[in-house]
C-alpha cells in the first residue's frame, strides 16, 4: 500500500439496521466524490489512488448488533490538498469538482 487511508468504523445498531444502506445512499446521493459501493464490494486504497474520491461500504453485523462502515481514500489527493481545492471551488462559486480527479489511476 503506497499511500491511502482505509478506515473501518463501527457503531451500535439502533433498531435492526435494515435501512442502513438506504440511509447512506440517500446521504451521499448528491456528493460527487463519495461513492457507496455495491453490496459485497469492499473499498481499497488502490482503487482511490490519484482520485479525490472516498469509497464507502456499509454492512450490518446482526450478531454483534453493530453497523460497520469501511471507507478508503487517497490521503494525498483526497487529503488536505484536494480538500483545499474543493473548499476554494465552493468559496469562489466554481463547480465543486473543478480541477479535481474523480477517476483514479487503478481500476
C-alpha positions in Angstrom: 0.0 0.0 0.0 2.0 3.0 -1.2 -0.5 5.6 0.2 -4.0 5.9 1.4 -6.2 5.5 4.4 -8.5 2.5 4.9 -10.8 3.0 7.9 -13.2 0.5 9.5 -15.7 2.1 11.8 -18.5 0.6 13.8 -21.3 1.8 15.9 -24.1 0.1 17.9 -27.2 -0.5 15.9 -30.4 1.4 16.6 -33.2 -1.0 15.5 -32.4 -3.8 13.2 -30.3 -1.8 10.7 -32.4 -2.9 7.7 -32.4 0.6 6.3 -28.7 1.4 7.0 -27.7 1.1 3.3 -30.6 3.2 2.2 -29.8 6.0 4.7 -26.2 6.1 3.5 -27.3 6.1 -0.2 -29.6 9.0 0.4 -27.0 10.9 2.4 -24.4 10.6 -0.4 -26.7 10.8 -3.4 -25.6 14.3 -4.4 -21.9 14.0 -3.4 -19.6 13.9 -6.5 -16.7 12.5 -4.5 -18.3 9.9 -2.3 -19.2 6.5 -3.8 -21.3 3.9 -1.9 -20.1 0.6 -3.4 -22.4 -2.2 -4.4 -23.2 -4.7 -1.7 -20.3 -7.2 -1.3 -17.7 -4.9 -2.9 -15.2 -3.6 -0.4 -13.2 -0.4 -0.7 -9.4 -0.4 -1.2 -6.8 2.3 -1.2 -5.5 1.1 -4.6 -8.9 1.9 -6.2 -8.7 5.5 -4.9 -5.1 6.2 -5.9 -4.9 9.6 -7.7 -8.6 10.3 -7.2 -10.4 12.8 -4.9 -12.9 10.2 -4.0 -14.0 8.3 -0.9 -15.2 4.7 -1.5 -17.6 3.5 1.2 -19.2 0.2 2.1 -21.9 -0.3 4.7 -22.7 -3.6 6.4 -24.7 -4.7 9.4 -23.5 -7.4 11.8 -26.7 -8.6 13.3 -25.0 -11.0 15.7 -22.9 -8.2 17.3 -25.7 -5.7 16.7 -23.2 -3.3 15.1 -23.2 -1.1 12.0 -19.8 -1.5 10.2 -18.6 1.2 7.7 -15.4 0.8 5.7 -14.0 3.7 3.7 -10.9 4.3 1.6 -9.3 7.5 0.4 -6.0 8.5 -1.3 -4.7 10.7 1.5 -2.6 12.8 -0.9 -5.4 13.6 -3.4 -8.4 13.5 -1.1 -6.4 14.7 1.9 -5.5 18.3 2.6 -4.5 19.3 -1.0 -7.8 18.0 -2.5 -9.8 19.4 0.4 -8.2 22.8 -0.1 -9.0 22.9 -3.8 -12.6 21.6 -3.2 -13.1 24.3 -0.5 -11.7 27.0 -2.8 -14.0 25.9 -5.6 -17.0 26.2 -3.3 -15.9 29.6 -1.9 -15.3 31.0 -5.4 -18.6 29.7 -6.7 -16.9 27.3 -9.1 -18.1 23.7 -9.7 -17.1 21.7 -6.7 -15.3 19.2 -9.0 -13.2 21.7 -10.9 -9.6 20.6 -11.2 -10.1 17.5 -9.1 -9.8 14.0 -10.5 -12.8 11.7 -9.9 -11.2 8.6 -11.5 -8.2 7.1 -10.0 -5.2 5.6 -11.8 -6.2 2.0 -10.9 -9.4 0.2 -12.0 
